[in-house]
Amino acid sequence: MLRTTKLITISLPPELLKKIEKLARKENRTRSEFFRETVRQYLAKEEWRELNRYARSVADKAGIKTEEDVDRLVNESRSGQSNG
């Protein structure tokens, strides 16, 4: 039977491991489940950061500096669509 997961080894300071084990027990999780969820959350946060960086670069190119700029552009776009 093929494994659908890969086994890794990490080193942790004893105090950090104690905190992780305590929290995992409190949440009725295994250490593996705890780390999988932690990594998923970290990756999701990093994807959000990348999206935010991209949006900021697009906004900078469009001259958008404030929420008022966004409102103005939305209103201009809606006005143009309703007249076209």
Secondary structure, DSSP 8 states (H G I E B T S, - for coil): ---SS--------HHHHHHHHHHHHHTT--HHHHHHHHHHHHHHHHHHHHHHHHHHHHHHHHT--SHHHHHHHHHHHHHHHHH-
